Amino acid sequence: EVQLLESGGFLVQPGGSLRLSCAASGFTFSNYVMSWVRQAPGKGLEWVSSITSRGGSTYYADSVKGRFTISRDNSKNTLYLQMNSLRAEDTAVYYCAKDGPDSSGFYYHDSWGQGTLVTVSS
Amino acid sequence: DIQMTQSPSSLSASVGDRVTITCRASQGISSYLAWFQQKPGKAPKSLIYAASSLQSGVPSKFSGSGSGTDFTFTIRSLQPEDFATYYCQQYNSYPFTFGQGTRLEIK
């Protein structure tokens, strides 16, 4: 059974930094693209970032580009999101997602973690 | 970026009803569309990928169709556990984008 367990969410001041982690189990982590998706309170889902299976390519939403860095440690089965220069609008639940390939080899979010709350406030 | 327009934003229906949600992409995305269900306070759950393929373990009462720019998602014979918010998402190209969601409520 796929399990994704996020951690690291906290209350942080504007301009501060935070690193989120996602511990994966139940599948061969190093074979899959992984993503972060967030949801501000009372709002919809927003894709944040994705990273290829070996970490060779990364992708970001414009809203976080230059401030957030996605990375992974395949030896530890763990996905990370380093968040710098945090703003109030980054306040959200952050979900880790495993991206599985469809029959065409395109990747979609097939499994989700339970999320971790990041609050940016003074 | 590809914009995803989902409608309606909210929908009231009764147990046993059949409901349909639509999602339109601002440009063609072939069949690279997924649908997710989210219940209050819970993580999203994958229901459909590739526009019409059912995620493993998801009941066949859920279905999807479409390609290019226009897509539909249907739930037949609504049950109390189906009342939730549903999102479409294109995964044709980065940045992936979601529809704004459809809140399905009990009438």
Contacts between the chains, C-beta under 8 A, distances in Angstrom:
chain1	res1	chain2	res2	distance
A	35	B	96	7.8
A	37	B	44	7.7
A	44	B	87	6.7
A	44	B	98	6.0
A	44	B	99	7.7
A	44	B	100	5.2
A	44	B	101	4.7
A	45	B	36	7.5
A	45	B	38	7.7
A	45	B	44	6.5
A	45	B	87	5.6
A	45	B	89	7.4
A	45	B	98	4.6
A	45	B	101	7.4
A	46	B	98	6.9
A	47	B	89	7.4
A	47	B	95	6.0
A	47	B	96	4.0
A	47	B	97	6.8
A	47	B	98	6.8
A	50	B	94	6.8
A	50	B	96	7.5
A	59	B	94	4.2
A	59	B	95	7.0
A	60	B	95	7.7
A	61	B	95	5.1
A	62	B	1	7.8
A	62	B	95	7.0
A	95	B	43	5.8
A	95	B	44	7.1
A	102	B	32	7.6
A	102	B	49	5.3
A	102	B	50	4.4
A	102	B	53	6.8
A	103	B	50	6.6
A	103	B	53	7.6
A	104	B	31	7.9
A	104	B	32	7.7
A	104	B	50	7.2
A	106	B	32	5.2
A	106	B	50	8.0
A	106	B	91	5.9
A	106	B	92	7.2
A	107	B	91	6.6
A	108	B	32	7.6
A	108	B	34	4.6
A	108	B	46	7.3
A	108	B	49	4.7
A	108	B	50	7.9
A	108	B	89	7.6
A	108	B	91	4.6
A	109	B	34	6.9
A	109	B	36	7.6
A	109	B	44	7.6
A	109	B	46	6.3
A	109	B	89	7.5
A	109	B	91	7.9
A	110	B	46	5.1
A	110	B	49	7.1
A	110	B	55	6.6
A	111	B	46	7.1
A	112	B	43	4.3
A	112	B	44	5.4
A	112	B	45	7.0
A	112	B	46	7.5
A	113	B	43	6.5
A	114	B	42	7.9
A	114	B	43	5.3
A	115	B	43	5.7
